[in-house]
Structure formats: C-alpha cells, structure tokens
C-alpha cells in the first residue's frame, strides 16, 4: 500500500448534516468512519437553509449523540401561532398553550442550519471522528469485498462501505451509475433571511399569506427561527427572479410585508426552482455504496422533508452497515444493504409525492384546487375547518412514510 493510501472501515462523502449524522450514528453503533469533504474547513455556510427540525429528527440526534438533540431544542424556537391570510384578510389564526407538546423533545424546533452544523461538528470532535477537508471524491470503484475511492488531494482510500452524502450534484451517485428521475417546479421562489429587530418585533408566528397585496399578489410565507425570519416569496409565472431578488426589490418586499423597521435587515437572499427527483437506485451493484440525503433525493421544501428525511437516511444507513460489517456471510451483509435501499427508496417516494402535492397546490392551475381554495376562503369566517384547510394545505399531508422506523421521515 502506498503512502497516499488509507484503510478505513466506512467512508462518508460529504460533511453536511447527513454525512455528519451518518458518522455519529456509526460511532454510536461502534463502527469507525471518516468523512471526505470536497470544500475547505472555512467554507461559506451562510443562509438559514433547513431551519425546521422535526421532533423525530431531534430524537434521532439525541439517540446517536446524547445532548445534541437537546442542544438544538434549547437554542431553537418553537413558534406558538399558526396564521393564514387570504388576499389581505385573516382566514385562520390559532395560538397553542404548549406548541411543542408535553415531552422533553418538542414536535419541532426552528434553528438556522449553520447552528445545527456547528453543533454536529462539536459532537464529531467529542466522538473523535475526523473530517478530511478539500478531499473531493473523484472516482469510486466497488467489488464484492469493498470500495476504492480516489480524492482530489491525491489520496486513495480503501473501505468496506461508502455512504454518498455529497449533495445534489453527487459524484458518488454518478460513479455508481445511478440517475435522478423526476421534475422541476414551474414557478421560481425567492427565499430571504431577515434579522430580528429589538424594538417592536414582528409576532412570533408562522404566517402564510395567499396572494399577498403587500407582495403584488404573490404567495408569501414567514417563519421565525433563532435570531431572525425566513421570508419565502413565490414568483408569478412571468416574474424575473433575478430582478425580484435584487437588494432594492427585497428591501421593498420586506418593508411592505414585515414593516419599515425590517427593511435594512436582509442578510441573505436566494432564488431558485425546486427539483422533485430521486435516484433510480440508492445502492451500487455490489451493495457496498449507500446513497443518502440529497445525493439520493431532492424535494420541494414544503413540509420540511429535505434535511429531515436525509437524517433518517443517515441513521438507517448506519444501522444497515453496522450489521453488515459484522455479518459472517456475504448474503446477510447484502441483505442489510438491500433492506436499507428498499426502505429508504419507499420513504423517498412517499416524501416526493407529499412535497409534490403541496407544490401542485401552490403553483398549479387545475380548476378543482383553485375552486377549493376560493370556496374555503369564502367560508372561513363561518367555519373554522375551512380556514384550517387553507392553513394546512401548503405543507402537504401530515402522514409519514409507510415503513416501520425510529424516525418519521
């Protein structure tokens, strides 16, 4: 073996939340792993990104590294109020006495992804798991006995298993011959982070506003997180997202939607269309590579299924690998990896359809949902259930994938 070649039981491509969770979940099961990350340690991680952490995800993180889930809870926000408006008129508003539930782990917490990743880095340090920075995976070869990986820093790696958690542009996915299948959203969306103000702060509530007059008739969503707000604006079909996301226009939007006191508090803006895709296989032919997170599926954000489902992937990948590395027969090891693929592909398909249902509800022009929304808005004053329908629908169904799992997504 050369000086540039290293043996590791399990290799993980990607040091995002999914890759780091995979490493922590393997460590909790007594399996050593190392992370290969394409970017540098000082990479830019600006933007709140995946702010909504489901209770099932918090419980998973607490289970694989005690204290991690509770830390996110302690530093996150559990907003108490759901609020929905229709063309300037309130159609639903409900405040909960105990919005997070009665348990030690709440139903959710709202916290910037940057904080989540920082706490995960600290957990990895405590566990003694190493991240190799600027080590982008360039090639992957598998055999019945293991995986050979070459990285951009000139090193070669030998492992029993590889978890591809290297994002939507995953090299690992391409190297094993898996391909994305699916569609893209019709409308563009603008997402901005708005820093909180100390004087006269905006109410701590999740707001969805259909055809908001303050945004020239566009759908608007506001979600609080620790230290600020996520502002989502759904573009109209003929909008120019680049023009709308300019500093001047965003200042106008924020001032109109949240008030003049927030006009200069925009800290990050992004515009894009959402992909609704999943890989045609989550594992390689030799059952030595497992795809997880955005390397395996990309979902519209409604219902917050992206990072949450990726962390569920990570935990189940670690569970499968921990059994496979100690298996006494190759058949048992292969079965564990195939079971992972079967379960997580089924979960991804469910989440894809759920997010797609919300996306179609928001951007579709089919007369049935359009009429349903109009009727619900007209009846909301008399029937609370009509307003609650308008409040629930933009996030997709509340159900969970039809698989037995310690996590919901």
N, C-alpha and C positions, 0 to 999 in steps of 0.2 A: 504494500500500500504506500502511495506517495505521501510527501509531507503536506500536500494540499487536500488529502482525502480523509474524511472523518466518518466514523461509525456512530450512529445514533439509533436507539430503538424506534422512535417515532419522530418524523419530521413534520413540521407545520409550516405551510407557506402563507404568510400574511400575519401582521401584528395589529390587526383591528380587533374590535370586540369579540368577533367569532374565533379568530385564531388564538387570542389570549384566553378565552374561556375554554377552548379545547385543551390548551396546555394545563390550565388549572384543574380541569376535570380529569385529565390523565394523571396528574400528580396526586389528586385525591384518591385515585384508584391504584396508586403505587407504581405507575408507569412513567418512566423518564421520557422527556420530549424536549426538542429545541425548536425555536421559531426562526424562520428565514424571512426577512422583510426587505422589500425592494428599496424603500426610501431610507433616508438618514434619520438619526435619532432626533434631530431638531426640525423635522418636517412640519409643515403648516397644517394644523388641525382646527383652523378657525371655522366658525359656524356651529350652531347648536345641533344641527342634523337630527339624529334619532333621540328625541327628548323623552318620549313616552315609554316608560319601562313597566311592563305588565307585572302583576304580582307573581305569576308563575315564574317569570324570569328572575325576579328578586329572590324567590325561594331557591331556584337552581344555583344562583351565585352564592347564596348563603350556605348551601349544602356543600358545594365544592371548595369553598374557602370561607370558613366561618368568620363573620364580621363584615364581609364585603357587601352582601345584600343590605344589611342593616345600615351600613355607612351611606349607601345610596338613599335609603329611606330618610335617614337623619338630615341629609343635606339637600334632599329634593323637596318639591312642592306637591301637595295633594290639594288640588283646587276643589272647593266645595260646591260650586254652582255651575249648572248647565244652562245655557242661554241661547235661544234661537230667535232670529228675526227674519221677517219676510218683507222685502221692499220697504224697509224703514219702520215696520210695525212689529212689536213683540208678539210672538206666537207661542212661546214656551219659555218658562224660567222656573228652575227648581233648585233650591239650596238644601243640602243634606247636613244633618247634625253630625254625622260620622261618615264623611265621604270615602274614607279609606277602609271602612269596616272596623270590626272589633279586634282583629288579630294583631299580632306583633308585626307581621308583614302586611302592608295595606294592599288594596286592589291594584294600585299603581303608584308611581311617583314620576314627577316631571323634572328632569335634570339635564343639563347640556351633555352631549355625548363626550365632549372634551373632558368633563369631570369623571364620567364613567371610565374612560380610558386611563385617566391618571390613577384612579383607584385600582384598576386592574394591573397597571404597571407596578404599583407598590405591592400588590398581592403576589405578582410573579417574583419580585425581589425577595419577599419573605419565603416563598417556596423554593427559591434557588433555581428558577427556570431562566435560561439565557435567551436573549433576542440577538440575533446576528443581523446588524443593520447593513444597508447597502449590499444586500445579498439576494438580488432578484433571481428567481428561478428562471433559467433559460431552457433547460431540457429535462425531461423525465423519461426514464426507461424502467419498465417493470418486468419482473419474471415471477414465476411461481414462488420464489423464495424471498423476494423483497423489491426494493426500489433504489434506483440510482439517479441522483439529481446533480445537475451542474448549475452553479450560480454565477452571476455576473462578476463576482470578485475573484473568479478563477479557481474556486474550490469545488471539490466533488464530495458528495455526501452519499453514504450508504445507510439505508434504514429498512426496518421491517415493514413499516407503513408510512404513508404520506397523506396528510389531510390538506386538501386545497381550499384555503380560506383567503385567497388572494383577490377577491373582489370581482366586479362585473366583467372586467377585461382579463380574467384569469388565464394565465399561461398554463397552469396545471390542467384546467379544463380542456384547453386546445391540445395539449400534449397527449392526453388520453383519448382524443378523438371525439369527445362529447360536444354537442352543438346546442345552442339556445334555440328554442322554438316558442313563438308567441307573437305578440303585437305591441303597438305603441299607442299612447294616448293621443287623441285628436287635438285637444287643446294644450297649450303651454300653461305652465304655472310659475308664478313668482313667489319665492319664499324669502323672507327677511327676518333678521333678528333685531329687536328693538330693546334697548336698555331701559330698565325701570327708572322712574323718577321718584324722588323722596317726597316731594310735596304734591298732594292731591293725586295719588297713584290711581291708575285705572283699576276697576274692580277685579278681584282675583276670581275670574270665572272663565270657563271655556265658552267662546261665542262663535256661532256660525250664523252668517247673515246672507240669505239668498238675495241676489240682485240688489246689492247694497247701493243706495243712491249716492253715498259718500265715495264710492269707487266706480261711479258711472255705470251702475247696473251689473257689476261683476260680483261673483260669489266671493265672500271674504270669510276667513276663519282666524280667530285669535286664540292662542293657547299660552297660558303662563308657564314659565319654568323658573328655576332658581336664578334670580338676577335680571330677568327680562321677559320678553314676549316673542312668540313665533307668530308672524303675520303671513298668512297664505292668501294669495290672490289668484283666482282662476281667470286666465285671459279669455277674451272673446275670440271667436274664430279668425277675425281679420286684424287682431292686435299684432303689433311688433314687440315681442318680449324684450328685445334689447333696448328699445326706446323706453318702454314702460319701467324697466329696472334701472334706468339712469338715476343719478343722485337727485336731480331736480324733481323728477316724477315721483320717486319714492318719498321724498320729503312731502310732496303734496298729498300722496295717499295716506301716509302716517298721520299727517296733520288733520286730514278730513275724518279718518276712521277713529283715531285714538285721542286727538286733541293737539293743539298747537304746542303744548308743553313737551310732546314727544317728537316733534318734527326733526330735531337735530340728533336724535338718539339711535339712528340706524347704524348698526355695527357690521352687518354682513348681508349681502343680497345674492341670490342665485336664481336663475331661470332655466327651466328645462321641461321636456316632455317625459312622461313616465313609461318605462318599458314594463311589459307584462309577459315575462318569459321564464322558462325553466329548462334546464339541461335535459337532453333525451336519455341520459343515464347519469347516475350520481357516483358510479364506481367504474374502475377500469376492468378490462377483460380478465386480468389476473387477480382481481379482488385485493389489491394492495394500495389503491388510492381511493380516498373518500372525499367527495366534494361537499362543502358546507357553506351556508350563508349565501352571499351574492355571487359566489363562484358557481352556485347551483341554481339560484333563482333570483329574479328581480321583480319586485312587486310595487304597485302603486301604494302610496303611504297610508291610505285611508284604513283605519283600524290598527295602525301601528304594528304591522305584521313583519316588517323587514328585519330589523335587528333582533326582535324577539324570537322570530322563527329561526334566525341564524344561530342564536344562542341555544335553542332547543336542538338544532342540528349538532352543534358542538358537543353538547352533553351526551347525546346518543352515539355520536361517533366515538367518543372516548369510552363509552360503555362497551361498544362492539369491539374496539381494539383491545381493551383490557382483557377481554375473554379470549380473543383470537391469539394474542401473544403467548398465552399460557396453554393454548389448546394442544393436545397430544396428537391430534390428527389434522391433516390439511383440510379434510372435509368439514370439520367443525369450525375451523377458522374461516373458511369461505362462507359457510352458512351465516356466521355472525355478521360479516360484511354485507352479504346479500340481504339479510334481515334489516340492517340499517338502511340500505337503499330502498327496500320496499316500503318501510315505514315513513322515511323522510320524503320520498317521492310522492306518496299519498298525501302527506301533510302539505307539501308544497303545492300540489294540485288543488287541494281544498283552499289554501290561503290565496292562491292565484285567482280562483273563481270568486272568493269572497271580496277581495280587493277590486276585482274586475266589476263585480256587481255594484259596488259603491262608485266606481269610476263611470260606469254607464249611467247610473242615476244622476250624476252631476253633469256630465257633458253630453249625454245622449239626447236626441230629439224625437224619440219614439213617442207617439201621441198618448200612450197609456200612462207612463210615468209622469209625463208633463201634466196631463189632466189630473192625475192623482195628487200631485203637489199643489196644483191650483185649488182643488176641492178641499184638501186638508187645511190650506191656509185660510180659506173662507169659513171653515168650521171651527178653527182653533179657539175662538172666543167662547164658543158654546160647549165644546167637547175637548177636554184636556188630552184625550188619546190622539186626537188629530194633530195637536201641537207636538206631542211626544213622538209621533211618527216622523214629522219633519226634523225633529232633533236627532233621532237615531239613524235615519236612513243614510246620511252622507258617510258613515263609517263602516257600512257593510254589516252583515249578520254578526250576532254576538256568539254564535256557536264556536266550537273548537274542532280540530281535525278528528275524524272518527278512528282514532288509534288509542290504545292504552299507553299512557305516558305519564311521567312525573311532571312534565310541563304541558302547557295548553297549546302551544303554537308550533 
